[in-house]
Protein backbone atom coordinates (compact mmCIF):
# COMPACT_ATOMS: atom_id res chain seq x y z
CA UNK A 1 0.00 0.00 0.00
CA UNK A 2 2.84 2.37 0.88
CA UNK A 3 4.44 1.74 -2.54
CA UNK A 4 1.17 2.53 -4.28
CA UNK A 5 0.95 5.89 -2.51
CA UNK A 6 4.56 6.72 -3.42
CA UNK A 7 4.02 5.73 -7.06
CA UNK A 8 0.85 7.79 -7.23
CA UNK A 9 2.60 10.88 -5.86
CA UNK A 10 5.54 10.39 -8.23
CA UNK A 11 3.11 10.10 -11.14
CA UNK A 12 1.45 13.39 -10.24
CA UNK A 13 4.80 15.13 -9.97
CA UNK A 14 6.07 13.70 -13.27
CA UNK A 15 2.89 14.62 -15.13
CA UNK A 16 2.91 18.16 -13.75
CA UNK A 17 6.45 19.05 -14.87
CA UNK A 18 5.72 19.43 -18.61
CA UNK A 19 2.51 21.25 -17.78
CA UNK A 20 4.40 24.38 -16.78
CA UNK A 21 5.53 25.11 -20.35
CA UNK A 22 2.06 24.28 -21.63
CA UNK A 23 0.48 26.61 -19.04
CA UNK A 24 3.03 29.22 -20.09
CA UNK A 25 1.96 28.87 -23.70
CA UNK A 26 -1.67 29.38 -22.72
CA UNK A 27 -0.80 32.48 -20.68
CA UNK A 28 1.46 33.81 -23.45
CA UNK A 29 -1.39 33.53 -25.95
CA UNK A 30 -4.11 34.76 -23.57
CA UNK A 31 -2.16 37.91 -22.75
CA UNK A 32 -1.70 38.66 -26.46
CA UNK A 33 2.10 38.26 -26.41
CA UNK A 34 1.96 36.03 -29.50
CA UNK A 35 0.75 38.97 -31.60
CA UNK A 36 4.21 40.56 -31.51
CA UNK A 37 6.53 37.70 -30.48
CA UNK A 38 6.05 35.04 -33.15
CA UNK A 39 7.01 31.41 -32.64
CA UNK A 40 7.96 30.97 -36.30
CA UNK A 41 10.67 33.64 -36.14
CA UNK A 42 8.76 36.13 -38.32
CA UNK A 43 8.28 38.97 -35.85
CA UNK A 44 8.42 42.40 -37.46
CA UNK A 45 9.03 44.82 -34.58
CA UNK A 46 9.72 42.79 -31.46
CA UNK A 47 12.09 39.82 -31.24
CA UNK A 48 10.66 36.39 -32.05
CA UNK A 49 10.46 33.62 -29.47
CA UNK A 50 13.54 31.83 -30.89
CA UNK A 51 15.50 35.11 -30.74
CA UNK A 52 14.46 35.72 -27.13
CA UNK A 53 15.27 32.14 -26.12
CA UNK A 54 18.69 32.39 -27.75
CA UNK A 55 19.45 35.70 -26.02
CA UNK A 56 18.46 34.29 -22.62
CA UNK A 57 20.17 30.90 -22.95
CA UNK A 58 21.93 30.34 -19.63
CA UNK A 59 20.19 33.43 -18.21
CA UNK A 60 16.79 32.06 -17.19
CA UNK A 61 16.87 33.90 -13.85
CA UNK A 62 17.51 37.16 -15.71
CA UNK A 63 14.52 36.44 -17.97
CA UNK A 64 12.33 36.00 -14.89
CA UNK A 65 13.65 39.27 -13.47
CA UNK A 66 12.93 41.02 -16.77
CA UNK A 67 9.37 39.66 -16.87
CA UNK A 68 8.94 41.04 -13.35
CA UNK A 69 10.23 44.46 -14.44
CA UNK A 70 13.36 44.20 -12.28
CA UNK A 71 16.04 44.33 -15.01
CA UNK A 72 16.55 45.69 -18.48
CA UNK A 73 16.21 43.52 -21.59
CA UNK A 74 19.39 41.78 -22.74
CA UNK A 75 18.56 42.42 -26.38
CA UNK A 76 17.46 45.22 -28.67
CA UNK A 77 17.51 48.27 -26.36
CA UNK A 78 15.84 50.39 -29.09
CA UNK A 79 12.58 48.45 -28.87
CA UNK A 80 12.86 47.61 -25.16
CA UNK A 81 11.20 50.93 -24.28
CA UNK A 82 8.20 49.94 -26.43
CA UNK A 83 7.89 46.74 -24.41
CA UNK A 84 7.75 48.40 -20.96
CA UNK A 85 3.96 49.03 -20.94
CA UNK A 86 3.35 45.41 -21.94
CA UNK A 87 5.47 44.15 -19.05
CA UNK A 88 2.67 45.26 -16.74
CA UNK A 89 0.90 42.05 -17.75
CA UNK A 90 3.76 39.80 -16.67
CA UNK A 91 4.44 41.85 -13.54
CA UNK A 92 0.85 41.17 -12.42
CA UNK A 93 1.33 37.41 -12.81
CA UNK A 94 2.17 35.34 -9.77
CA UNK A 95 5.58 33.67 -9.52
CA UNK A 96 4.35 30.32 -10.89
CA UNK A 97 2.65 31.94 -13.89
CA UNK A 98 5.69 34.07 -14.69
CA UNK A 99 7.94 30.99 -14.41
CA UNK A 100 5.67 29.05 -16.78
CA UNK A 101 5.81 31.85 -19.35
CA UNK A 102 9.62 31.92 -19.07
CA UNK A 103 9.75 28.12 -19.39
CA UNK A 104 7.58 28.32 -22.48
CA UNK A 105 9.81 30.98 -24.05
CA UNK A 106 12.89 28.87 -23.37
CA UNK A 107 11.40 25.90 -25.24
CA UNK A 108 12.38 27.84 -28.38
CA UNK A 109 16.10 27.59 -27.61
CA UNK A 110 17.81 26.19 -30.72
Residue, then its C-alpha position, 0 to 999 in steps of 0.5 A: x500500500x505504501x508503494x502505491x501511494x509513493x508511485x501515485x505521488x511520483x506520477x502526479x509530480x512527473x505529469x505536472x512538470x511538462x505542464x508548466x511550459x504548456x500553461x506558459x503557452x496558454x498564458x502567453x497567448x491569452x495575454x496577447x504576447x503572440x501577436x508581436x513575439x512570433x514562434x515561427x521567427x517572423x516577428x516584425x518589430x519585437x524579437x521572435x520567441x527563438x530570438x528571445x530564447x537564444x538571447x536568454x540561454x543560460x540566463x533564465x533567472x535574468x529572464x524572470x527578473x525582466x518579466x517582473x520588471x526588475x532588469x533591463x532587456x538583454x537584447x534590442x535596447x531600441x525596442x525595449x522601451x516599447x515593451x515596458x507598458x506590456x510588461x505590466x501584464x507579466x508583472x501582475x502574474x504570480x511567480x508560478x505563472x511568470x515561471x511558466x511563461x519563461x519556461x515556455x519561451x525557453x522551449x524555443x532555444x535552438 
